[in-house]
Amino acid sequence: MRKYLEEKEKRELSKFAQLSINSAGRQYKEEPDDFRTCFQRDRDRIIHSKAFRRLKHKTQVFIAPEGDHYRTRLTHTLEVSQIARTIARSLRLNEDLTEAISLGHDLGHTPFGHAGEEAINQVCEGEFSHNKQSLRVVNVLEKRKEDMPGLNLTKEVRDGISNHTGENKPETLEGCIVRIADRIAYINHDIDDALRAGLIELKDLPQKAIKVLGETHSQRIDTMVRDMIIESENKNEIKRGEKVYKATQKLRKFLFENIYFGSSAKKEEDKAKRLIKLLYDFYKEKPERLPKEFLKETNDNIEQIIIDYIAGMSDRYAIKIGKDIYIPEPWFVK
């Protein structure tokens, strides 16, 4: 079946697609799977990882919202995957590679979203970023075998995860799709969540951008996706039309000015940052309180081990540990 799928890729995919048979390979040599291509195998390894499961309890934008309909880091990841796969399929690029990168791109995100990332960045003097941590998760922290660090993913998936944000662009077109799909997803679902929360109204959105992109959530995503497909078709690059790109940037700027900074939805962020720093200081002073099995995971210095441990926490677990450490429990005489 794997050989059949590899031949199918050769016949049906664009000449610009990354074929699984031409992958640069894994960190450690493994025998190919009988039924799955290398990128399908990577996707499955990511889905079955502990880090992927923890995304369901990690903040996207709103910390501890009251309600079940707000996005989490996991639902964000699934929306990125859906958007990116649609684009890859339409351009006849490798949908399996695109999906694997999408599902793994935020595995290293901290509890409490970008507030947690900022707090950890402060304690480690600017050396932390969630994309680098996502790569560390799949390269080192997650384990498939006791004698092998990481998930041993292909180079193309690791490149896409590492470069889904930041200055460097991915080496594959599939990675470039995920990089833009990530932005399409969060711009639109953060607007949707902000409207649901009553932080903004439809009339507050920049109307020139709305006129270009569409009045509704689905219309805006459809416009952005169609634009990418049309502009990138039969090209060895992923492009966006100037008109749609400028309108998208206006929406993004609106979110930063009205939601991401200074809105009532962000009022818990200072508490979240203080909690992250308190946890770091506590474990720095008492490293013996770290889980024993976690100390065995790597040979890194204690500061890196603490950062790995805290970055991997879900919101609710970080809050629980903070309470256990700093909030005294009542003592009752039996």
SVG drawing of the C-alpha trace seen along z (x, -y; Angstrom):
<svg xmlns="http://www.w3.org/2000/svg" viewBox="-22 -51 45 55">
<polyline fill="none" stroke="black" stroke-width="0.4" points="0.0,0.0 2.8,-2.4 4.4,-1.9 1.0,-2.3 0.5,-5.6 4.0,-6.8 3.4,-6.0 0.0,-7.8 1.8,-10.9 4.1,-10.8 1.2,-10.6 -1.2,-13.1 0.7,-15.7 2.1,-19.0 5.7,-19.1 6.3,-21.5 5.0,-19.1 7.2,-17.4 6.8,-13.7 7.1,-11.4 9.5,-9.2 11.9,-12.1 11.9,-13.0 15.3,-13.9 14.6,-11.3 14.5,-11.1 17.0,-11.9 17.4,-8.1 17.1,-5.5 13.9,-3.4 12.4,-0.8 9.5,-2.3 6.0,-1.4 4.1,1.2 0.9,-0.8 1.7,-4.5 3.9,-7.1 6.5,-8.7 4.4,-11.9 1.3,-9.9 3.3,-8.1 4.5,-11.5 0.9,-12.8 -0.1,-9.7 2.8,-10.0 1.9,-13.6 -1.8,-12.8 -0.8,-10.0 1.6,-12.2 0.9,-13.4 1.8,-17.0 -1.0,-16.9 -3.6,-15.8 -2.6,-18.6 -3.5,-21.2 -7.2,-20.8 -6.6,-22.5 -4.2,-25.3 -5.3,-28.9 -5.7,-30.2 -6.5,-33.8 -9.0,-33.9 -7.7,-32.6 -10.3,-30.5 -13.4,-31.7 -16.9,-31.0 -18.3,-28.9 -17.6,-25.8 -17.5,-27.5 -14.3,-29.5 -11.2,-28.2 -8.5,-26.3 -5.0,-25.6 -6.3,-22.2 -9.3,-23.6 -7.1,-26.2 -4.7,-23.5 -7.6,-21.6 -8.8,-24.7 -5.3,-25.4 -5.2,-21.8 -8.5,-22.1 -7.6,-25.4 -4.1,-24.2 -5.3,-20.9 -7.9,-22.5 -5.3,-24.8 -2.7,-22.0 -5.3,-19.7 -6.4,-22.4 -2.8,-23.2 -2.1,-19.4 0.6,-19.6 1.2,-17.0 -1.8,-17.0 -0.3,-14.5 2.8,-16.6 0.7,-19.7 -1.5,-18.0 1.4,-16.7 3.0,-20.2 -0.4,-21.7 -1.0,-19.3 2.5,-19.7 3.0,-23.4 1.9,-24.4 2.9,-21.4 5.4,-23.6 3.0,-26.3 2.9,-27.3 0.0,-27.4 -2.0,-30.7 -1.1,-31.3 1.3,-34.1 1.2,-35.4 2.8,-32.2 5.3,-32.4 6.3,-35.9 6.7,-35.0 9.0,-32.0 10.9,-34.2 11.6,-36.7 13.0,-34.1 15.3,-32.6 16.4,-36.0 14.8,-35.9 15.8,-32.4 12.3,-30.8 9.8,-30.8 6.9,-28.4 8.0,-27.3 11.5,-26.3 9.9,-24.6 7.5,-22.7 10.6,-21.4 12.1,-20.4 9.0,-18.5 9.1,-16.4 12.9,-16.1 13.6,-15.3 10.8,-15.4 8.2,-13.1 9.3,-9.5 8.3,-6.6 11.0,-4.3 13.1,-4.2 16.4,-4.3 15.4,-7.0 14.6,-10.7 11.7,-12.4 9.2,-11.2 11.9,-10.8 9.9,-12.8 11.0,-13.6 13.1,-16.6 10.3,-18.3 7.8,-18.1 10.4,-19.3 11.3,-22.2 7.6,-23.2 7.0,-23.1 10.2,-25.2 9.5,-27.8 5.7,-28.2 6.4,-31.6 9.4,-33.8 11.9,-35.2 12.8,-32.0 10.4,-30.5 9.8,-26.7 11.7,-24.9 8.6,-23.2 5.5,-24.8 3.5,-22.7 5.2,-24.4 4.6,-27.8 0.9,-27.0 0.7,-26.1 2.5,-29.4 -0.2,-31.4 -3.1,-29.1 -2.1,-29.6 -2.7,-33.3 -5.9,-32.9 -7.3,-30.6 -6.4,-32.8 -7.5,-36.1 -10.9,-34.7 -11.6,-32.6 -10.3,-35.3 -12.8,-37.7 -15.5,-35.1 -14.6,-34.5 -14.4,-38.3 -17.9,-38.8 -19.3,-36.0 -17.7,-37.4 -19.2,-40.8 -15.8,-42.5 -16.6,-43.9 -19.5,-44.3 -19.6,-43.7 -19.7,-47.4 -16.4,-47.9 -14.5,-45.8 -12.6,-47.9 -15.3,-48.2 -12.9,-48.6 -11.4,-45.2 -14.8,-43.6 -16.0,-44.9 -13.1,-43.0 -13.1,-39.8 -16.8,-39.3 -19.4,-40.0 -19.4,-36.5 -16.8,-34.2 -17.1,-31.7 -17.0,-34.3 -13.8,-35.8 -12.1,-32.4 -13.4,-31.5 -12.0,-34.7 -8.6,-34.3 -8.3,-30.6 -9.6,-31.2 -7.1,-34.1 -4.2,-31.9 -5.2,-29.1 -5.7,-31.4 -2.5,-33.4 -0.3,-30.3 -1.7,-28.0 1.1,-26.5 3.7,-28.5 6.7,-27.4 5.7,-29.7 2.7,-30.4 1.4,-33.9 -1.5,-36.2 -3.1,-38.9 -2.3,-42.4 -5.9,-43.5 -6.8,-40.5 -3.4,-40.6 -3.8,-44.3 -7.4,-43.7 -6.2,-40.7 -3.4,-42.8 -6.0,-45.5 -8.0,-42.9 -4.9,-41.6 -3.9,-45.1 -7.5,-45.6 -7.1,-42.5 -3.8,-43.6 -5.2,-47.0 -8.6,-45.9 -8.3,-42.3 -4.8,-41.1 -3.7,-44.2 -5.7,-46.0 -9.1,-44.3 -11.1,-43.0 -10.4,-39.5 -6.8,-39.9 -7.3,-40.9 -6.0,-37.6 -2.8,-37.7 -0.7,-39.4 -1.8,-36.7 -0.8,-34.0 2.6,-35.6 3.2,-35.8 2.2,-32.2 4.6,-31.0 7.5,-33.0 6.6,-31.7 6.6,-28.1 10.0,-28.6 11.5,-30.2 10.1,-27.4 11.5,-24.6 14.8,-26.4 15.1,-26.5 13.8,-23.0 14.5,-20.9 13.9,-17.7 10.2,-18.6 10.2,-18.0 8.6,-14.7 11.3,-12.0 10.3,-10.6 10.7,-14.1 14.2,-14.5 15.1,-11.3 13.9,-12.6 16.9,-14.6 20.5,-15.4 20.0,-19.1 20.7,-21.6 18.1,-22.1 16.9,-25.4 16.1,-23.8 14.3,-20.9 12.2,-23.4 11.3,-25.3 10.4,-22.1 8.2,-21.0 6.3,-24.3 5.9,-24.9 4.3,-21.5 1.7,-22.2 -2.0,-22.8 -3.6,-25.9 -5.5,-23.9 -2.5,-21.8 -0.4,-25.0 -3.1,-26.5 -3.4,-23.2 0.4,-23.0 0.4,-26.7 -2.3,-26.1 -0.6,-23.0 2.7,-24.9 1.5,-28.3 -2.0,-28.0 -2.1,-26.5 -4.7,-23.7 -6.8,-23.8 -5.6,-21.4 -8.2,-19.5 -7.7,-17.6 -9.1,-14.1"/>
</svg>
